[in-house]
Amino acid sequence: MAKPKALVTSGPTYEPIDPVRFIGNRSSGKQGYAIAEALRDAGFDVTLVTGPVALNDPKGVKMVRVQTAVEMLAAWEKALPADVAVFAAAVSDWLVKKVAGKKLKKTGAAPKLALV
């Protein structure tokens, strides 16, 4: 008999402004990782979609690493179907409408960013 499938999201997402700057939410990812481990211990086949965190991978959990909200959405859609889904990630609230192709120079004035 196949194990039931669980999908968990965790950590922040980083939305680029330019190649070195980003907008994001602070998240350690600890809650999502703990949920993934608890589901694994309860007998689920777990996929953990995580933004950038400084945590060790939980043993026995399939890891999918992402940076942006769009990447997170694509990763969890790819992981479906699931019997249980827990969305614990701190997905960024905004993204920059037009990402600069090179590092923005400091000119003394704050850059004007259009957010969506």
N, C-alpha and C positions, 0 to 999 in steps of 0.2 A: 504494500500500500504506500502510495506517494505521500510525502510530508505536505502539510498545508504550506502555502507560500505567504510570506510577509514582506512588505515593502516599507522601508523607513527612510525619511529624509532628515538630514542633520546639518548643522553648521551654518555658516553665512554664505551668501553669494557676493561676488565682487563684480561690479559693473564698471567697465573701463571708461575713463575720461580721456586718457592718452596712454601711450605704452607703459608709463610708470605710475599713474595715479588711478584711483578708483573710488566709487561710492559703494558703501556696504553697511551692513548691520553687524554689530558685535555679537559674536556667538562663539562659545567654546566648543560646541558640538557634544558636550558631555551628556546632555539629556537624551539626544537621539541615539548615541552610542549605547547608553545604558538600556534604552528600550530595545534596541536591536539584540543586545546580549540576552535580555530577559525573554524575548520571543524565541531566540535560538535555544535557550535552556528549556523553554516550554515545548520544544519539538518542531518548531517551524523552520522551513528553508528560507533564510533571510537574505534580502538584498538591501544594502545600505547605500543610499545615494547621498554623498557628502560634499559640502563645500570645503574650502581650505581650513583645516584644523591642525592642531599640534597634538594629536592623540594617536596611540598605537592602534592598529587594526584589530578589531575583535576577532578571535579565532573562530573559524567555522562560519563566517559571514561573508557573502559575496560583496566586494567593495566596488563602487563606481564613483570616481572622483570627477567633480565638475568645478567650474569657476563662476559661471553666470547663471542667472535665473532661466534664460532660454535653454542652456545646457542641462539644467536640473529638470526642467519640464520634459525635455526630450528623453533624458535618462529614465525618469520614472514611467513615462509612457511606454518606453521600450521594455521595461520590467513587468508590465501588466500582462496577463491578469494576476491578481493577488487575492488571497482570501482575507487578508488583513492589511490595512494601510495606515501608517501613522506619519503625519507630516509635521515634524518638529523643527524643520529648518527655519532659519531667520533670513528669509529671502529679501533681498533689497527692495525697498519701496519704489525706487525710481531708477531709470537708466538714462544716460545721456543720449539725446536724439542723434547727434553726429559725433562719433568718437574721432579725436584728432589722430592723424597718422604718425605724428612725431611728438616728442615731449613739448608741452606748452612752455614757452619762455616766461619767466617772471618779469613783468614790466612795471610793477608797482601797483597796478590796478588789478583787481580780481577779474578773472576771465568770466565772460557771460556764457552760461551753459543753459541750453534748452533741455529740460527734463521731460520725460514721458513716463 
